[in-house]
């Protein structure tokens, strides 16, 4: 009976127990810890230490150089992703609608994830920021007519203004990591 089961398993693509290997790369864990720290700092303080951004960049480049990054990109793809991430959000910083930490974190996320993941991360983070803004407007009782008419921020929560956009970006990246993990593409 065993040869029949093995033949059926091979035919439908089920891996044999001897072909299953454990992935012991620390890169996904390093990425998760870094992303979580970014999210916590951004949510609690609306400030992200440059040392944390630089550490994330160094770890992303290091993982890419030794081909052990969690997203399986090469060093070249990592460098291009970082540059594209920086260039994509730099105009928003120049216009004064985004903080410098958000731009730097997006560049580091490009270094971790590569250029192809950036549009999806940006869309997911922007949708989350939009939901956050709607929640703030509704919970603060701000009339919709008042939005955009004031010179200063429309609302603040606990003395913090604006959305924790870097947190939204890293949460989107963690979601992307989870999708890649379930698809079997995480290293």
C-alpha positions in Angstrom: 0.0 0.0 0.0 2.9 2.4 0.7 4.2 2.5 -2.9 0.7 3.5 -4.1 0.5 6.4 -1.6 3.9 7.6 -2.6 3.0 7.5 -6.3 -0.2 9.4 -5.6 1.6 12.0 -3.5 4.3 12.5 -6.1 1.7 12.7 -8.9 -0.2 15.5 -7.1 2.9 17.4 -6.0 3.0 16.6 -2.3 6.6 16.7 -1.0 8.0 13.6 0.5 9.1 14.0 4.1 12.7 13.6 3.1 12.4 16.6 0.8 11.1 19.0 3.5 13.7 21.3 4.9 13.6 23.8 7.7 14.4 27.4 6.9 16.7 28.7 9.7 17.5 32.1 8.2 17.2 34.9 10.8 16.4 37.5 8.1 12.6 37.3 8.4 12.8 37.6 12.2 15.2 40.6 11.9 12.8 42.2 9.5 9.8 41.6 11.7 11.5 43.0 14.8 12.8 46.1 12.8 9.3 46.8 11.3 7.6 46.4 14.7 10.0 48.8 16.3 9.4 51.4 13.5 5.6 51.0 14.0 5.8 51.3 17.8 8.0 54.5 17.7 5.8 56.0 15.0 2.5 55.3 16.9 3.8 56.4 20.3 6.0 59.3 19.5 5.4 60.2 15.8 9.2 60.2 15.7 11.6 57.5 14.4 15.2 57.5 15.5 17.7 57.8 12.7 19.7 55.1 14.3 16.7 52.7 13.8 16.4 53.7 10.1 20.2 53.3 9.5 20.1 49.9 11.3 17.3 48.8 9.1 19.1 49.9 6.0 22.3 48.2 7.0 20.5 44.9 7.8 18.6 45.0 4.5 21.7 45.6 2.5 23.6 43.0 4.5 20.9 40.4 3.9 20.8 41.2 0.2 24.6 41.0 -0.2 24.7 37.5 1.3 21.5 36.5 -0.6 19.6 35.7 2.6 16.9 38.5 2.6 13.4 37.5 3.6 12.0 38.6 0.2 14.6 36.8 -1.9 15.9 39.8 -3.8 19.5 40.4 -5.1 21.8 43.2 -3.9 21.1 45.1 -7.1 17.3 44.8 -6.7 17.7 45.9 -3.1 19.7 49.0 -4.1 17.3 49.9 -6.8 14.3 49.4 -4.4 15.9 51.8 -1.9 16.6 54.5 -4.4 13.1 54.2 -5.9 11.5 54.3 -2.5 13.4 57.4 -1.7 12.6 59.1 -5.0 8.9 58.2 -4.8 8.2 60.0 -1.6 10.8 62.7 -1.6 8.4 65.1 -3.5 5.8 64.7 -0.8 8.4 65.7 1.8 9.4 68.7 -0.3 5.8 69.8 -0.4 5.5 69.6 3.3 2.8 66.9 3.4 5.0 64.1 4.7 7.7 63.8 7.3 11.3 62.9 6.5 11.1 59.7 8.6 8.3 58.4 6.4 10.4 59.0 3.3 13.5 57.3 4.9 11.4 54.3 6.1 9.9 53.8 2.6 13.4 53.9 1.2 14.5 51.2 3.7 11.4 49.2 2.9 12.4 49.4 -0.8 15.8 48.0 0.2 14.2 45.1 2.1 11.4 44.3 -0.3 12.6 45.5 -3.7 11.0 47.9 -6.1 8.2 45.7 -7.2 6.6 45.6 -3.8 6.6 49.3 -3.3 3.4 50.2 -5.2 1.4 47.7 -3.2 3.0 48.8 0.1 2.2 52.4 -0.8 -1.4 51.7 -1.7 -2.0 49.6 1.4 -0.4 52.2 3.7 -2.4 55.0 2.1 -5.7 53.1 2.5 -4.9 52.5 6.1 -4.0 56.2 6.6 -7.3 57.2 4.9 -9.3 54.9 7.3 -7.3 56.4 10.2 -8.1 59.9 9.1 -11.8 59.1 8.7 -11.8 57.6 12.2 -10.1 60.7 13.6 -12.6 63.0 11.9 -15.6 61.0 13.2 -14.3 60.5 16.7 -13.2 64.1 17.2 -16.6 65.5 16.0 -14.8 67.6 13.4 -17.3 68.9 10.8 -16.4 67.9 7.3 -16.7 71.6 6.2 -13.9 72.6 8.6 -11.4 70.2 7.0 -8.8 72.1 4.9 -10.0 75.6 6.0 -7.7 75.9 9.0 -4.1 77.1 8.8 -3.0 74.4 11.3 -3.8 70.8 11.7 -7.4 69.9 11.6 -7.3 67.6 14.6 -4.9 66.1 17.1 -5.2 63.0 19.2 -3.3 62.9 22.5 -1.2 65.8 21.4 -0.1 64.0 18.2 -1.1 65.3 14.8 -1.0 63.4 11.6 -1.1 59.8 10.8 1.6 57.3 11.8 2.3 56.7 8.1 5.6 54.8 8.7 3.7 52.4 10.9 1.1 51.9 8.2 3.9 51.2 5.7 5.7 48.7 7.9 2.4 46.9 8.7 1.8 46.6 5.0 5.3 45.2 4.6 4.6 42.7 7.4 1.5 41.7 5.5 3.5 41.3 2.3 5.9 39.1 4.3 3.1 37.0 5.5 1.7 36.5 2.0 5.2 35.6 0.7 5.6 33.2 3.6 2.3 31.4 2.8 3.3 31.2 -0.8 6.6 29.6 0.2 8.8 32.5 -1.1 10.3 33.6 2.2 13.9 32.7 2.7 
